[in-house]
Amino acid sequence: MSMPSGTELLLIFGIIILMFGAKKIPDLAKGLGQGIKSFKKEMKSDDVEEAGIKTAQNDTPAKKVEPTGTVASTETPKTSQQA
């Protein structure tokens, strides 16, 4: 399917103006622009949230299996200091 020619585009724009009126077209364009802007904003916030979840999952300490079959944490044990 090819692009419409100049005459066809004028006909399409003429029908749009007849349907909506010349005063409504700027409002429709503004609403469309705001919708696209909010959609992009939500897509970016979803990407940030997913990255945060992946980072939080990567921050959990890894566990290694000892030769005896027990699971040990890779963190160093905390010792309490007594006075």
PDB file of N, CA, C and O in Angstrom, chain B, residues numbered from 101:
ATOM      1  N   MET B 101       0.860  -1.167   0.000  1.00  0.00           N
ATOM      2  CA  MET B 101       0.000   0.000   0.000  1.00  0.00           C
ATOM      3  C   MET B 101       0.906   1.229   0.000  1.00  0.00           C
ATOM      4  O   MET B 101       1.822   1.320   0.817  1.00  0.00           O
ATOM      5  N   SER B 102       0.669   2.139  -0.872  1.00  0.00           N
ATOM      6  CA  SER B 102       1.503   3.338  -0.991  1.00  0.00           C
ATOM      7  C   SER B 102       0.895   4.504  -0.206  1.00  0.00           C
ATOM      8  O   SER B 102      -0.251   4.456   0.241  1.00  0.00           O
ATOM      9  N   MET B 103       1.697   5.534  -0.061  1.00  0.00           N
ATOM     10  CA  MET B 103       1.252   6.744   0.630  1.00  0.00           C
ATOM     11  C   MET B 103       0.203   7.455  -0.219  1.00  0.00           C
ATOM     12  O   MET B 103       0.263   7.429  -1.448  1.00  0.00           O
ATOM     13  N   PRO B 104      -0.773   8.099   0.460  1.00  0.00           N
ATOM     14  CA  PRO B 104      -1.769   8.858  -0.291  1.00  0.00           C
ATOM     15  C   PRO B 104      -1.131  10.066  -0.984  1.00  0.00           C
ATOM     16  O   PRO B 104      -0.191  10.668  -0.465  1.00  0.00           O
ATOM     17  N   SER B 105      -1.644  10.400  -2.132  1.00  0.00           N
ATOM     18  CA  SER B 105      -1.112  11.551  -2.875  1.00  0.00           C
ATOM     19  C   SER B 105      -1.620  12.852  -2.245  1.00  0.00           C
ATOM     20  O   SER B 105      -2.395  12.826  -1.289  1.00  0.00           O
ATOM     21  N   GLY B 106      -1.179  13.982  -2.789  1.00  0.00           N
ATOM     22  CA  GLY B 106      -1.563  15.295  -2.268  1.00  0.00           C
ATOM     23  C   GLY B 106      -3.062  15.529  -2.296  1.00  0.00           C
ATOM     24  O   GLY B 106      -3.633  16.065  -1.347  1.00  0.00           O
ATOM     25  N   THR B 107      -3.694  15.127  -3.383  1.00  0.00           N
ATOM     26  CA  THR B 107      -5.142  15.317  -3.504  1.00  0.00           C
ATOM     27  C   THR B 107      -5.885  14.476  -2.476  1.00  0.00           C
ATOM     28  O   THR B 107      -6.854  14.941  -1.876  1.00  0.00           O
ATOM     29  N   GLU B 108      -5.442  13.259  -2.271  1.00  0.00           N
ATOM     30  CA  GLU B 108      -6.096  12.388  -1.301  1.00  0.00           C
ATOM     31  C   GLU B 108      -5.927  12.924   0.124  1.00  0.00           C
ATOM     32  O   GLU B 108      -6.850  12.846   0.934  1.00  0.00           O
ATOM     33  N   LEU B 109      -4.734  13.471   0.427  1.00  0.00           N
ATOM     34  CA  LEU B 109      -4.520  14.051   1.749  1.00  0.00           C
ATOM     35  C   LEU B 109      -5.429  15.254   1.988  1.00  0.00           C
ATOM     36  O   LEU B 109      -5.990  15.397   3.074  1.00  0.00           O
ATOM     37  N   LEU B 110      -5.579  16.121   0.982  1.00  0.00           N
ATOM     38  CA  LEU B 110      -6.488  17.269   1.113  1.00  0.00           C
ATOM     39  C   LEU B 110      -7.917  16.812   1.354  1.00  0.00           C
ATOM     40  O   LEU B 110      -8.628  17.406   2.165  1.00  0.00           O
ATOM     41  N   LEU B 111      -8.342  15.776   0.668  1.00  0.00           N
ATOM     42  CA  LEU B 111      -9.681  15.236   0.848  1.00  0.00           C
ATOM     43  C   LEU B 111      -9.855  14.696   2.268  1.00  0.00           C
ATOM     44  O   LEU B 111     -10.888  14.929   2.897  1.00  0.00           O
ATOM     45  N   ILE B 112      -8.860  13.984   2.771  1.00  0.00           N
ATOM     46  CA  ILE B 112      -8.926  13.439   4.134  1.00  0.00           C
ATOM     47  C   ILE B 112      -8.988  14.570   5.159  1.00  0.00           C
ATOM     48  O   ILE B 112      -9.812  14.532   6.072  1.00  0.00           O
ATOM     49  N   PHE B 113      -8.117  15.582   5.013  1.00  0.00           N
ATOM     50  CA  PHE B 113      -8.136  16.720   5.945  1.00  0.00           C
ATOM     51  C   PHE B 113      -9.455  17.484   5.867  1.00  0.00           C
ATOM     52  O   PHE B 113      -9.960  17.954   6.887  1.00  0.00           O
ATOM     53  N   GLY B 114     -10.009  17.610   4.678  1.00  0.00           N
ATOM     54  CA  GLY B 114     -11.307  18.281   4.519  1.00  0.00           C
ATOM     55  C   GLY B 114     -12.404  17.537   5.260  1.00  0.00           C
ATOM     56  O   GLY B 114     -13.240  18.159   5.915  1.00  0.00           O
ATOM     57  N   ILE B 115     -12.411  16.218   5.166  1.00  0.00           N
ATOM     58  CA  ILE B 115     -13.424  15.421   5.878  1.00  0.00           C
ATOM     59  C   ILE B 115     -13.251  15.556   7.383  1.00  0.00           C
ATOM     60  O   ILE B 115     -14.238  15.653   8.113  1.00  0.00           O
ATOM     61  N   ILE B 116     -12.003  15.563   7.858  1.00  0.00           N
ATOM     62  CA  ILE B 116     -11.746  15.716   9.292  1.00  0.00           C
ATOM     63  C   ILE B 116     -12.259  17.065   9.783  1.00  0.00           C
ATOM     64  O   ILE B 116     -12.872  17.150  10.847  1.00  0.00           O
ATOM     65  N   ILE B 117     -12.010  18.120   9.007  1.00  0.00           N
ATOM     66  CA  ILE B 117     -12.482  19.457   9.401  1.00  0.00           C
ATOM     67  C   ILE B 117     -14.009  19.500   9.428  1.00  0.00           C
ATOM     68  O   ILE B 117     -14.592  20.109  10.325  1.00  0.00           O
ATOM     69  N   LEU B 118     -14.654  18.870   8.470  1.00  0.00           N
ATOM     70  CA  LEU B 118     -16.120  18.838   8.463  1.00  0.00           C
ATOM     71  C   LEU B 118     -16.671  18.056   9.653  1.00  0.00           C
ATOM     72  O   LEU B 118     -17.694  18.431  10.225  1.00  0.00           O
ATOM     73  N   MET B 119     -15.999  16.977  10.022  1.00  0.00           N
ATOM     74  CA  MET B 119     -16.500  16.142  11.121  1.00  0.00           C
ATOM     75  C   MET B 119     -16.334  16.817  12.480  1.00  0.00           C
ATOM     76  O   MET B 119     -17.254  16.809  13.297  1.00  0.00           O
ATOM     77  N   PHE B 120     -15.156  17.402  12.719  1.00  0.00           N
ATOM     78  CA  PHE B 120     -14.849  17.924  14.041  1.00  0.00           C
ATOM     79  C   PHE B 120     -14.960  19.438  14.149  1.00  0.00           C
ATOM     80  O   PHE B 120     -15.139  19.959  15.250  1.00  0.00           O
ATOM     81  N   GLY B 121     -14.863  20.140  13.062  1.00  0.00           N
ATOM     82  CA  GLY B 121     -14.880  21.592  13.109  1.00  0.00           C
ATOM     83  C   GLY B 121     -13.481  22.140  13.337  1.00  0.00           C
ATOM     84  O   GLY B 121     -12.639  21.492  13.958  1.00  0.00           O
ATOM     85  N   ALA B 122     -13.249  23.328  12.831  1.00  0.00           N
ATOM     86  CA  ALA B 122     -11.911  23.925  12.900  1.00  0.00           C
ATOM     87  C   ALA B 122     -11.498  24.263  14.330  1.00  0.00           C
ATOM     88  O   ALA B 122     -10.303  24.302  14.624  1.00  0.00           O
ATOM     89  N   LYS B 123     -12.449  24.505  15.219  1.00  0.00           N
ATOM     90  CA  LYS B 123     -12.114  24.874  16.595  1.00  0.00           C
ATOM     91  C   LYS B 123     -11.736  23.668  17.441  1.00  0.00           C
ATOM     92  O   LYS B 123     -10.992  23.811  18.412  1.00  0.00           O
ATOM     93  N   LYS B 124     -12.226  22.495  17.100  1.00  0.00           N
ATOM     94  CA  LYS B 124     -11.954  21.300  17.897  1.00  0.00           C
ATOM     95  C   LYS B 124     -10.617  20.650  17.556  1.00  0.00           C
ATOM     96  O   LYS B 124     -10.057  19.933  18.385  1.00  0.00           O
ATOM     97  N   ILE B 125     -10.103  20.881  16.373  1.00  0.00           N
ATOM     98  CA  ILE B 125      -8.881  20.195  15.933  1.00  0.00           C
ATOM     99  C   ILE B 125      -7.684  20.525  16.836  1.00  0.00           C
ATOM    100  O   ILE B 125      -6.963  19.599  17.205  1.00  0.00           O
ATOM    101  N   PRO B 126      -7.428  21.784  17.215  1.00  0.00           N
ATOM    102  CA  PRO B 126      -6.305  22.044  18.134  1.00  0.00           C
ATOM    103  C   PRO B 126      -6.467  21.344  19.483  1.00  0.00           C
ATOM    104  O   PRO B 126      -5.486  20.879  20.064  1.00  0.00           O
ATOM    105  N   ASP B 127      -7.705  21.270  19.983  1.00  0.00           N
ATOM    106  CA  ASP B 127      -7.947  20.573  21.248  1.00  0.00           C
ATOM    107  C   ASP B 127      -7.656  19.079  21.106  1.00  0.00           C
ATOM    108  O   ASP B 127      -7.078  18.468  22.004  1.00  0.00           O
ATOM    109  N   LEU B 128      -8.056  18.499  19.986  1.00  0.00           N
ATOM    110  CA  LEU B 128      -7.783  17.086  19.748  1.00  0.00           C
ATOM    111  C   LEU B 128      -6.280  16.824  19.649  1.00  0.00           C
ATOM    112  O   LEU B 128      -5.783  15.835  20.188  1.00  0.00           O
ATOM    113  N   ALA B 129      -5.568  17.699  18.969  1.00  0.00           N
ATOM    114  CA  ALA B 129      -4.117  17.540  18.831  1.00  0.00           C
ATOM    115  C   ALA B 129      -3.426  17.684  20.195  1.00  0.00           C
ATOM    116  O   ALA B 129      -2.483  16.953  20.496  1.00  0.00           O
ATOM    117  N   LYS B 130      -3.898  18.621  21.011  1.00  0.00           N
ATOM    118  CA  LYS B 130      -3.330  18.819  22.345  1.00  0.00           C
ATOM    119  C   LYS B 130      -3.562  17.584  23.211  1.00  0.00           C
ATOM    120  O   LYS B 130      -2.652  17.135  23.907  1.00  0.00           O
ATOM    121  N   GLY B 131      -4.754  17.043  23.173  1.00  0.00           N
ATOM    122  CA  GLY B 131      -5.065  15.833  23.934  1.00  0.00           C
ATOM    123  C   GLY B 131      -4.232  14.641  23.483  1.00  0.00           C
ATOM    124  O   GLY B 131      -3.780  13.846  24.306  1.00  0.00           O
ATOM    125  N   LEU B 132      -4.033  14.519  22.178  1.00  0.00           N
ATOM    126  CA  LEU B 132      -3.209  13.440  21.637  1.00  0.00           C
ATOM    127  C   LEU B 132      -1.760  13.586  22.106  1.00  0.00           C
ATOM    128  O   LEU B 132      -1.124  12.602  22.485  1.00  0.00           O
ATOM    129  N   GLY B 133      -1.246  14.809  22.079  1.00  0.00           N
ATOM    130  CA  GLY B 133       0.120  15.068  22.528  1.00  0.00           C
ATOM    131  C   GLY B 133       0.306  14.752  24.003  1.00  0.00           C
ATOM    132  O   GLY B 133       1.316  14.164  24.389  1.00  0.00           O
ATOM    133  N   GLN B 134      -0.662  15.139  24.834  1.00  0.00           N
ATOM    134  CA  GLN B 134      -0.575  14.856  26.263  1.00  0.00           C
ATOM    135  C   GLN B 134      -0.649  13.357  26.528  1.00  0.00           C
ATOM    136  O   GLN B 134       0.020  12.850  27.428  1.00  0.00           O
ATOM    137  N   GLY B 135      -1.461  12.649  25.747  1.00  0.00           N
ATOM    138  CA  GLY B 135      -1.563  11.201  25.902  1.00  0.00           C
ATOM    139  C   GLY B 135      -0.248  10.509  25.566  1.00  0.00           C
ATOM    140  O   GLY B 135       0.179   9.598  26.275  1.00  0.00           O
ATOM    141  N   ILE B 136       0.383  10.939  24.495  1.00  0.00           N
ATOM    142  CA  ILE B 136       1.665  10.355  24.101  1.00  0.00           C
ATOM    143  C   ILE B 136       2.725  10.659  25.155  1.00  0.00           C
ATOM    144  O   ILE B 136       3.532   9.796  25.500  1.00  0.00           O
ATOM    145  N   LYS B 137       2.719  11.896  25.666  1.00  0.00           N
ATOM    146  CA  LYS B 137       3.705  12.300  26.681  1.00  0.00           C
ATOM    147  C   LYS B 137       3.546  11.465  27.955  1.00  0.00           C
ATOM    148  O   LYS B 137       4.539  10.999  28.513  1.00  0.00           O
ATOM    149  N   SER B 138       2.315  11.272  28.417  1.00  0.00           N
ATOM    150  CA  SER B 138       2.100  10.493  29.638  1.00  0.00           C
ATOM    151  C   SER B 138       2.438   9.020  29.410  1.00  0.00           C
ATOM    152  O   SER B 138       2.923   8.352  30.323  1.00  0.00           O
ATOM    153  N   PHE B 139       2.191   8.507  28.209  1.00  0.00           N
ATOM    154  CA  PHE B 139       2.538   7.128  27.884  1.00  0.00           C
ATOM    155  C   PHE B 139       4.056   6.925  27.963  1.00  0.00           C
ATOM    156  O   PHE B 139       4.527   5.945  28.541  1.00  0.00           O
ATOM    157  N   LYS B 140       4.814   7.856  27.381  1.00  0.00           N
ATOM    158  CA  LYS B 140       6.277   7.760  27.422  1.00  0.00           C
ATOM    159  C   LYS B 140       6.785   7.861  28.856  1.00  0.00           C
ATOM    160  O   LYS B 140       7.721   7.158  29.238  1.00  0.00           O
ATOM    161  N   LYS B 141       6.168   8.738  29.651  1.00  0.00           N
ATOM    162  CA  LYS B 141       6.575   8.903  31.042  1.00  0.00           C
ATOM    163  C   LYS B 141       6.354   7.606  31.823  1.00  0.00           C
ATOM    164  O   LYS B 141       7.214   7.211  32.610  1.00  0.00           O
ATOM    165  N   GLU B 142       5.228   6.945  31.620  1.00  0.00           N
ATOM    166  CA  GLU B 142       4.940   5.693  32.300  1.00  0.00           C
ATOM    167  C   GLU B 142       5.886   4.584  31.855  1.00  0.00           C
ATOM    168  O   GLU B 142       6.294   3.749  32.663  1.00  0.00           O
ATOM    169  N   MET B 143       6.234   4.576  30.573  1.00  0.00           N
ATOM    170  CA  MET B 143       7.174   3.564  30.076  1.00  0.00           C
ATOM    171  C   MET B 143       8.536   3.740  30.740  1.00  0.00           C
ATOM    172  O   MET B 143       9.179   2.754  31.102  1.00  0.00           O
ATOM    173  N   LYS B 144       8.986   4.990  30.905  1.00  0.00           N
ATOM    174  CA  LYS B 144      10.267   5.248  31.559  1.00  0.00           C
ATOM    175  C   LYS B 144      10.211   4.858  33.027  1.00  0.00           C
ATOM    176  O   LYS B 144      11.174   4.294  33.547  1.00  0.00           O
ATOM    177  N   SER B 145       9.110   5.144  33.707  1.00  0.00           N
ATOM    178  CA  SER B 145       9.011   4.801  35.124  1.00  0.00           C
ATOM    179  C   SER B 145       8.967   3.294  35.311  1.00  0.00           C
ATOM    180  O   SER B 145       9.501   2.786  36.297  1.00  0.00           O
ATOM    181  N   ASP B 146       8.343   2.560  34.384  1.00  0.00           N
ATOM    182  CA  ASP B 146       8.349   1.101  34.451  1.00  0.00           C
ATOM    183  C   ASP B 146       9.755   0.559  34.276  1.00  0.00           C
ATOM    184  O   ASP B 146      10.141  -0.391  34.957  1.00  0.00           O
ATOM    185  N   ASP B 147      10.533   1.154  33.365  1.00  0.00           N
ATOM    186  CA  ASP B 147      11.912   0.716  33.153  1.00  0.00           C
ATOM    187  C   ASP B 147      12.744   0.955  34.406  1.00  0.00           C
ATOM    188  O   ASP B 147      13.575   0.122  34.768  1.00  0.00           O
ATOM    189  N   VAL B 148      12.528   2.085  35.069  1.00  0.00           N
ATOM    190  CA  VAL B 148      13.279   2.411  36.280  1.00  0.00           C
ATOM    191  C   VAL B 148      12.900   1.437  37.395  1.00  0.00           C
ATOM    192  O   VAL B 148      13.771   0.973  38.131  1.00  0.00           O
ATOM    193  N   GLU B 149      11.619   1.124  37.527  1.00  0.00           N
ATOM    194  CA  GLU B 149      11.177   0.194  38.560  1.00  0.00           C
ATOM    195  C   GLU B 149      11.762  -1.191  38.315  1.00  0.00           C
ATOM    196  O   GLU B 149      12.220  -1.838  39.256  1.00  0.00           O
ATOM    197  N   GLU B 150      11.755  -1.658  37.064  1.00  0.00           N
ATOM    198  CA  GLU B 150      12.307  -2.971  36.741  1.00  0.00           C
ATOM    199  C   GLU B 150      13.794  -2.998  37.024  1.00  0.00           C
ATOM    200  O   GLU B 150      14.301  -3.997  37.534  1.00  0.00           O
ATOM    201  N   ALA B 151      14.504  -1.934  36.710  1.00  0.00           N
ATOM    202  CA  ALA B 151      15.940  -1.871  36.981  1.00  0.00           C
ATOM    203  C   ALA B 151      16.184  -1.898  38.482  1.00  0.00           C
ATOM    204  O   ALA B 151      17.132  -2.534  38.942  1.00  0.00           O
ATOM    205  N   GLY B 152      15.344  -1.216  39.251  1.00  0.00           N
ATOM    206  CA  GLY B 152      15.473  -1.213  40.705  1.00  0.00           C
ATOM    207  C   GLY B 152      15.239  -2.586  41.292  1.00  0.00           C
ATOM    208  O   GLY B 152      15.927  -2.981  42.233  1.00  0.00           O
ATOM    209  N   ILE B 153      14.280  -3.322  40.756  1.00  0.00           N
ATOM    210  CA  ILE B 153      14.000  -4.673  41.230  1.00  0.00           C
ATOM    211  C   ILE B 153      15.179  -5.582  40.915  1.00  0.00           C
ATOM    212  O   ILE B 153      15.586  -6.377  41.761  1.00  0.00           O
ATOM    213  N   LYS B 154      15.734  -5.476  39.709  1.00  0.00           N
ATOM    214  CA  LYS B 154      16.875  -6.309  39.330  1.00  0.00           C
ATOM    215  C   LYS B 154      18.078  -5.986  40.199  1.00  0.00           C
ATOM    216  O   LYS B 154      18.810  -6.892  40.596  1.00  0.00           O
ATOM    217  N   THR B 155      18.296  -4.712  40.502  1.00  0.00           N
ATOM    218  CA  THR B 155      19.417  -4.313  41.344  1.00  0.00           C
ATOM    219  C   THR B 155      19.225  -4.855  42.756  1.00  0.00           C
ATOM    220  O   THR B 155      20.176  -5.339  43.370  1.00  0.00           O
ATOM    221  N   ALA B 156      18.011  -4.779  43.269  1.00  0.00           N
ATOM    222  CA  ALA B 156      17.741  -5.281  44.609  1.00  0.00           C
ATOM    223  C   ALA B 156      17.947  -6.788  44.664  1.00  0.00           C
ATOM    224  O   ALA B 156      18.443  -7.296  45.670  1.00  0.00           O
ATOM    225  N   GLN B 157      17.587  -7.507  43.628  1.00  0.00           N
ATOM    226  CA  GLN B 157      17.789  -8.946  43.596  1.00  0.00           C
ATOM    227  C   GLN B 157      19.273  -9.273  43.526  1.00  0.00           C
ATOM    228  O   GLN B 157      19.705 -10.274  44.098  1.00  0.00           O
ATOM    229  N   ASN B 158      20.057  -8.461  42.843  1.00  0.00           N
ATOM    230  CA  ASN B 158      21.484  -8.701  42.728  1.00  0.00           C
ATOM    231  C   ASN B 158      22.215  -8.358  44.020  1.00  0.00           C
ATOM    232  O   ASN B 158      23.336  -8.824  44.222  1.00  0.00           O
ATOM    233  N   ASP B 159      21.617  -7.560  44.900  1.00  0.00           N
ATOM    234  CA  ASP B 159      22.251  -7.169  46.152  1.00  0.00           C
ATOM    235  C   ASP B 159      22.161  -8.261  47.212  1.00  0.00           C
ATOM    236  O   ASP B 159      22.871  -8.192  48.215  1.00  0.00           O
ATOM    237  N   THR B 160      21.315  -9.260  47.019  1.00  0.00           N
ATOM    238  CA  THR B 160      21.196 -10.320  48.009  1.00  0.00           C
ATOM    239  C   THR B 160      22.466 -11.149  48.000  1.00  0.00           C
ATOM    240  O   THR B 160      23.016 -11.418  46.932  1.00  0.00           O
ATOM    241  N   PRO B 161      22.942 -11.560  49.167  1.00  0.00           N
ATOM    242  CA  PRO B 161      24.195 -12.308  49.216  1.00  0.00           C
ATOM    243  C   PRO B 161      24.030 -13.687  48.573  1.00  0.00           C
ATOM    244  O   PRO B 161      22.988 -14.331  48.696  1.00  0.00           O
ATOM    245  N   ALA B 162      25.063 -14.106  47.901  1.00  0.00           N
ATOM    246  CA  ALA B 162      25.047 -15.421  47.264  1.00  0.00           C
ATOM    247  C   ALA B 162      25.360 -16.478  48.308  1.00  0.00           C
ATOM    248  O   ALA B 162      26.061 -16.216  49.286  1.00  0.00           O
ATOM    249  N   LYS B 163      24.846 -17.642  48.097  1.00  0.00           N
ATOM    250  CA  LYS B 163      25.097 -18.734  49.016  1.00  0.00           C
ATOM    251  C   LYS B 163      25.928 -19.778  48.290  1.00  0.00           C
ATOM    252  O   LYS B 163      25.733 -20.041  47.103  1.00  0.00           O
ATOM    253  N   LYS B 164      26.849 -20.361  49.023  1.00  0.00           N
ATOM    254  CA  LYS B 164      27.657 -21.407  48.413  1.00  0.00           C
ATOM    255  C   LYS B 164      27.422 -22.703  49.161  1.00  0.00           C
ATOM    256  O   LYS B 164      27.091 -22.704  50.347  1.00  0.00           O
ATOM    257  N   VAL B 165      27.597 -23.793  48.460  1.00  0.00           N
ATOM    258  CA  VAL B 165      27.375 -25.102  49.051  1.00  0.00           C
ATOM    259  C   VAL B 165      28.715 -25.646  49.524  1.00  0.00           C
ATOM    260  O   VAL B 165      29.679 -25.714  48.763  1.00  0.00           O
ATOM    261  N   GLU B 166      28.755 -26.028  50.777  1.00  0.00           N
ATOM    262  CA  GLU B 166      29.958 -26.616  51.360  1.00  0.00           C
ATOM    263  C   GLU B 166      30.075 -28.061  50.875  1.00  0.00           C
ATOM    264  O   GLU B 166      29.078 -28.660  50.472  1.00  0.00           O
ATOM    265  N   PRO B 167      31.274 -28.620  50.910  1.00  0.00           N
ATOM    266  CA  PRO B 167      31.454 -30.009  50.481  1.00  0.00           C
ATOM    267  C   PRO B 167      30.633 -30.994  51.304  1.00  0.00           C
ATOM    268  O   PRO B 167      30.361 -32.100  50.839  1.00  0.00           O
ATOM    269  N   THR B 168      30.236 -30.622  52.502  1.00  0.00           N
ATOM    270  CA  THR B 168      29.438 -31.521  53.334  1.00  0.00           C
ATOM    271  C   THR B 168      27.969 -31.509  52.936  1.00  0.00           C
ATOM    272  O   THR B 168      27.176 -32.300  53.447  1.00  0.00           O
ATOM    273  N   GLY B 169      27.602 -30.604  52.015  1.00  0.00           N
ATOM    274  CA  GLY B 169      26.216 -30.535  51.567  1.00  0.00           C
ATOM    275  C   GLY B 169      25.426 -29.455  52.261  1.00  0.00           C
ATOM    276  O   GLY B 169      24.254 -29.250  51.943  1.00  0.00           O
ATOM    277  N   THR B 170      26.041 -28.750  53.209  1.00  0.00           N
ATOM    278  CA  THR B 170      25.335 -27.670  53.889  1.00  0.00           C
ATOM    279  C   THR B 170      25.501 -26.378  53.107  1.00  0.00           C
ATOM    280  O   THR B 170      26.439 -26.226  52.326  1.00  0.00           O
ATOM    281  N   VAL B 171      24.605 -25.479  53.321  1.00  0.00           N
ATOM    282  CA  VAL B 171      24.644 -24.198  52.626  1.00  0.00           C
ATOM    283  C   VAL B 171      25.241 -23.161  53.557  1.00  0.00           C
ATOM    284  O   VAL B 171      24.823 -23.027  54.707  1.00  0.00           O
ATOM    285  N   ALA B 172      26.227 -22.425  53.046  1.00  0.00           N
ATOM    286  CA  ALA B 172      26.872 -21.386  53.854  1.00  0.00           C
ATOM    287  C   ALA B 172      26.714 -20.052  53.160  1.00  0.00           C
ATOM    288  O   ALA B 172      26.730 -19.974  51.931  1.00  0.00           O
ATOM    289  N   SER B 173      26.562 -19.006  53.943  1.00  0.00           N
ATOM    290  CA  SER B 173      26.458 -17.665  53.393  1.00  0.00           C
ATOM    291  C   SER B 173      27.856 -17.143  53.099  1.00  0.00           C
ATOM    292  O   SER B 173      28.816 -17.511  53.777  1.00  0.00           O
ATOM    293  N   THR B 174      27.973 -16.287  52.092  1.00  0.00           N
ATOM    294  CA  THR B 174      29.275 -15.722  51.746  1.00  0.00           C
ATOM    295  C   THR B 174      29.605 -14.507  52.594  1.00  0.00           C
ATOM    296  O   THR B 174      30.710 -13.974  52.499  1.00  0.00           O
ATOM    297  N   GLU B 175      28.668 -14.058  53.424  1.00  0.00           N
ATOM    298  CA  GLU B 175      28.913 -12.925  54.293  1.00  0.00           C
ATOM    299  C   GLU B 175      29.819 -13.348  55.441  1.00  0.00           C
ATOM    300  O   GLU B 175      29.783 -14.502  55.869  1.00  0.00           O
ATOM    301  N   THR B 176      30.614 -12.440  55.929  1.00  0.00           N
ATOM    302  CA  THR B 176      31.466 -12.732  57.076  1.00  0.00           C
ATOM    303  C   THR B 176      30.616 -12.682  58.324  1.00  0.00           C
ATOM    304  O   THR B 176      29.744 -11.821  58.450  1.00  0.00           O
ATOM    305  N   PRO B 177      30.857 -13.590  59.244  1.00  0.00           N
ATOM    306  CA  PRO B 177      30.031 -13.589  60.457  1.00  0.00           C
ATOM    307  C   PRO B 177      30.334 -12.363  61.311  1.00  0.00           C
ATOM    308  O   PRO B 177      31.478 -11.917  61.396  1.00  0.00           O
ATOM    309  N   LYS B 178      29.319 -11.842  61.924  1.00  0.00           N
ATOM    310  CA  LYS B 178      29.474 -10.659  62.773  1.00  0.00           C
ATOM    311  C   LYS B 178      29.829 -11.130  64.184  1.00  0.00           C
ATOM    312  O   LYS B 178      29.162 -11.999  64.746  1.00  0.00           O
ATOM    313  N   THR B 179      30.861 -10.559  64.731  1.00  0.00           N
ATOM    314  CA  THR B 179      31.247 -10.901  66.088  1.00  0.00           C
ATOM    315  C   THR B 179      30.835  -9.792  67.022  1.00  0.00           C
ATOM    316  O   THR B 179      30.900  -8.615  66.670  1.00  0.00           O
ATOM    317  N   SER B 180      30.420 -10.159  68.186  1.00  0.00           N
ATOM    318  CA  SER B 180      30.017  -9.149  69.159  1.00  0.00           C
ATOM    319  C   SER B 180      31.215  -8.839  70.050  1.00  0.00           C
ATOM    320  O   SER B 180      31.948  -9.740  70.458  1.00  0.00           O
ATOM    321  N   GLN B 181      31.399  -7.591  70.339  1.00  0.00           N
ATOM    322  CA  GLN B 181      32.494  -7.164  71.200  1.00  0.00           C
ATOM    323  C   GLN B 181      31.973  -7.031  72.624  1.00  0.00           C
ATOM    324  O   GLN B 181      30.976  -6.359  72.886  1.00  0.00           O
ATOM    325  N   GLN B 182      32.670  -7.685  73.521  1.00  0.00           N
ATOM    326  CA  GLN B 182      32.261  -7.608  74.919  1.00  0.00           C
ATOM    327  C   GLN B 182      33.214  -6.699  75.667  1.00  0.00           C
ATOM    328  O   GLN B 182      34.417  -6.705  75.406  1.00  0.00           O
ATOM    329  N   ALA B 183      32.686  -5.921  76.592  1.00  0.00           N
ATOM    330  CA  ALA B 183      33.526  -4.988  77.358  1.00  0.00           C
ATOM    331  C   ALA B 183      34.140  -5.624  78.536  1.00  0.00           C
ATOM    332  O   ALA B 183      34.873  -4.971  79.279  1.00  0.00           O
TER     333      ALA B 183
END
